[in-house]
Amino acid sequence: EHPPAKEPADIFATRKELKTAMITACQQARVVHVAVRTGEGKTYTALRLKLKDIGAKRVYFIHPTPHQVADSLLPRHYFRVFGRSHLGYVRTAEGTYREANPGEKPDIPPNCSFAPLVREAVRLGYRARDLCWACPVRQQCQRSGYLAQLRKAHRHRYLLCSWHLATDKVAEDGTFILDEVSQLPLWG
C-alpha cells in the first residue's frame, strides 16, 4: 500500500531563490512544476539536486525533448533516455541531439524499427506499451532496443526523460520535476 499522494507543487522564484525553492517543493510534493522564466537556471538547478536533500529515492527530470538538453548541462550521474527512433540520433555542435536523417550515420543507434508507426498510433490515442506487447521483434528489442534501454534506465536514480517514461510502475518511488510544462502531453 502506497502513502497518499502529495499535491503537485508550483515554483515561482527568482534565480537567487531557485535552489532553495526547488528543494523545499520537492520535499513537500512528488510532482514539481518549475514555472520560472527561460534563462533563470531551472534546468541547471534541477539536474544538480541531491536525493538526500529532497527526500526521494529517484528523480525524473521531465523535459518534452530530453535529447535537446545539452550534454554540457547534464551531470554525469544522470541517465538520458532517448525516444523511439528508427534512424537514431546525431549529436549537434551545441551538444544536443536530433533525430538522424535517412542515410546519415547516427551517434546514438536506432532503437525501434517501428518508431514512425508507434508515433502515429500514439497520436491517434493508442498506448505505446500496448503496441510493444504485440510487436513482432519484441524479444530483440528487450535485448538491444528501446525496451532494453528502458530497463537500463530504471536502474538509475537520476533520469532525464520525456513524459512517456513516467508510468505508475516506475514512478512509485520518484519525484518528478516538470520543465516546459506547457509542452508536455499531460492530458492526453
N, C-alpha and C positions, 0 to 999 in steps of 0.2 A: 504494500500500500504506500502510495506516494504522499508526501506532505502537501498541504493545499498550495496551489499555485499562487505566487505573488503577483500583484498587479504590475503591468508594464510601467516603466519609469521614463519620463522625458527629461532630457538635459538641455537646458538653455544656459549657456555660460560663456564668459569671455575666455580668451586664450589663457590668461593668467589663472583663472579658476577651474579650467577644464579637467585637469588630472584629479583634483580633489572631488569635484562634482561627479566624475565618472566612477571613481572608487566608491563613493557613497551610494550612488544609484545602483551599482552592481551588487552591493551588499544588501540592498533593500528589494531588489527585483531580479527575476530571471531573464526578463526581456528589457533591454535598454535602448531607447531611441535617442541618438545623439543629434539634436536639432541645433547645429552650430553652423555658422556661415562657412562657405568654402574658403580654405586657406588658413583656418584658425587652428589646425593641428589635430583634428579629431581622429583621423586615420593613424597618424603617428602615435598619438597618446593611447588609443585603444589597443594597438598592436604591441604596446610595451607594458600592459597591465600584468601584474603578478597574481597568480592564483591565490596565494596566501593573503594578499591584500583585499581581495574581493570575496573570499569565502566560497570559491567554486572549484569543482573538480576538472572542469573543461570550459574553454572559452571558444565560442564560434563568432568570428567577426564576419558578419553577413554583408556582402557587397554585391550589387547587381551583377557585376562582371569582375570577379576576383582576379582574372588574368590581366585586367587593366590597372591593377595596383603595382607600382614599380618595384622591381627587385630591391632597389636601394632603400625602400621603406620597410621591407619585410624582414623582421628579425629572424635569426637562424632557427629559433625554436618553433616557428610557425610552419605548418604544412599547407601549401596551397593546393586546392582541389580544382582541377580544370574540368570544364563541362564536357559532355559527349562531343566528339568530333571524328568525322571520317577522314579528315585531312590533316589533323594535328595542329600544333601551334608554332608560330615563328616568333622569336624574340626580336623586339624592335630596338632601335638605337637608344630609346628612352628607358629601356629596361622593363617594359611591359610586354605583353604577348598579344598576338592577334591570331585568328584562325588562318591557317595557311591557304594559299590559293592553289587550285589544281595544278599539279606539276612542280610546285615549289617544295624544296626539301625542308621538312619541319624540324625544329629543335626539340619539341615535345611530340612524340609519335602519336599517330591516330589511336583512338581507344574505343571506337564504336562504329562498326560498318554501317549501322542503320541510323546514324545520328539525324540525317535530314527527315527520315520517316518519323522518328521519335519526336522531334521538334514540332512537326506538323500535327501529330496526334495530340500532343500536349496543348498546342494552340486550340485544337478542337474540343478540349475538355477531358481527354483521357489522362490517366495517371501513368507516368513513365515506368514506375516499378511494375505495373501490371503488364506492360509490353515486354519488360525484361524477363519476366517469368515465362513468357511464351516464345522468347527469341530462339531461333534455330542454332545460334552459336553461343548460347549461354555458358556452356562448360568452358569454352575457350576464353570467354570474357571473364569468368571467375579466376582463371589462371593468369591472364596477362592483359585484360582490357579494362574497361570502365569499372566493372564490379570489383576487380582486383584493386584498382586504385582506391575505391571507396573503403574496402576492407583495411587497406593500409592507413587511410586517413583516420579511421576510427580508433587506431592505436595511439594517435597523437592527442595531446592535451590542448593544443592551440591549433585552430583551423581557420584559414581564410577561405571562405567558400560562398557560393550563391545560395539562395533560399531553398533550392531543390534538396539540399542535404539535410535540412532541418526537419527530420521526421520524429515522431514521438519516441520511437525506439532509441534513436540516437540521442535525443535531446534531454532525456531524463535527468542527467547529471550536469547539464551545461548551463552556462549563462550566455545569452545572445546579445551582441551589440550590433544594432542595425545602423548601417551607413546608407545615405542616399535613399531613405525610406520611401520617398515618393516614386522611385523607380522599381521597387520590389513588388513582385506579384503576390501580395499578401492575401488578397481576397478573390482568388480565382481568376 
